Amino acid sequence: MLPTQTKNMERTCNIDAKGRVVRFVTGIFAIIAGLVLAILVTQGVLSPEPYWMLVAGSIIGGIFAMWEARAGWCVVRAIGIRTPL
């Protein structure tokens, strides 16, 4: 580890209030979509093999989007990609 690096690198806020709201709402919808998919899988409407990955991905992605909104930090912006919000 270099002397200028720290063990716990601090994340700086890189999204504004509008971006935070969009990420939070997106996270809520992703979690709801994951729960609806989970209900469809458990009721036998969808086959479980391919759809449990979508359920998990949707819920985990939604939680991560809500965390980004709370932290005010976007991983996509942090790696240098400019987003419109």
C-alpha positions in Angstrom: 0.0 0.0 0.0 1.3 3.4 -0.9 1.8 6.0 1.8 -0.8 8.3 0.3 -3.5 5.6 0.2 -5.6 5.0 3.2 -7.2 1.8 4.2 -10.7 3.2 4.2 -10.9 5.4 1.1 -13.7 8.0 1.5 -16.3 8.3 -1.1 -17.1 11.8 -2.1 -20.7 12.9 -3.1 -20.9 12.8 -6.9 -24.7 13.0 -7.5 -27.1 15.8 -6.8 -30.5 15.7 -5.2 -32.3 14.9 -8.5 -30.0 11.9 -9.1 -30.5 10.7 -5.5 -34.3 10.7 -6.0 -34.1 8.9 -9.3 -31.8 6.2 -7.8 -34.0 5.8 -4.7 -37.2 5.4 -6.8 -35.5 3.1 -9.2 -34.4 1.0 -6.2 -37.9 0.8 -4.9 -39.3 -0.3 -8.3 -36.5 -2.9 -8.7 -37.3 -4.4 -5.3 -41.0 -4.5 -6.1 -40.3 -6.2 -9.4 -38.1 -8.7 -7.7 -40.9 -9.5 -5.2 -43.5 -9.9 -7.9 -41.2 -12.2 -9.8 -40.6 -14.2 -6.6 -44.4 -14.6 -6.1 -44.8 -15.7 -9.7 -42.0 -18.3 -9.3 -43.4 -19.7 -6.0 -46.9 -20.0 -7.5 -45.6 -22.0 -10.4 -46.4 -19.4 -13.1 -42.7 -19.1 -14.0 -40.1 -21.9 -14.0 -37.7 -21.5 -11.0 -34.4 -22.3 -12.7 -33.8 -19.1 -14.7 -36.0 -16.7 -12.8 -34.5 -17.0 -9.3 -31.4 -15.3 -10.6 -33.5 -12.5 -11.9 -35.3 -12.3 -8.5 -32.0 -12.1 -6.6 -30.4 -9.6 -9.1 -33.4 -7.3 -9.0 -33.6 -7.2 -5.2 -29.9 -6.9 -4.7 -29.7 -4.2 -7.4 -32.6 -2.3 -5.9 -30.9 -2.3 -2.5 -27.7 -1.1 -4.0 -29.5 1.7 -5.9 -31.1 2.8 -2.6 -27.8 2.7 -0.9 -26.3 4.9 -3.6 -29.1 7.4 -3.1 -28.5 7.5 0.6 -24.8 7.8 0.2 -25.0 10.4 -2.6 -22.4 8.4 -4.5 -22.8 6.6 -7.9 -20.4 3.8 -8.8 -20.9 4.5 -12.6 -19.9 8.1 -12.1 -17.0 7.1 -9.9 -15.4 5.1 -12.7 -15.7 8.1 -15.0 -18.9 7.5 -17.0 -21.0 10.7 -17.2 -24.7 10.1 -16.6 -27.4 12.5 -17.5 -28.7 13.0 -13.9 
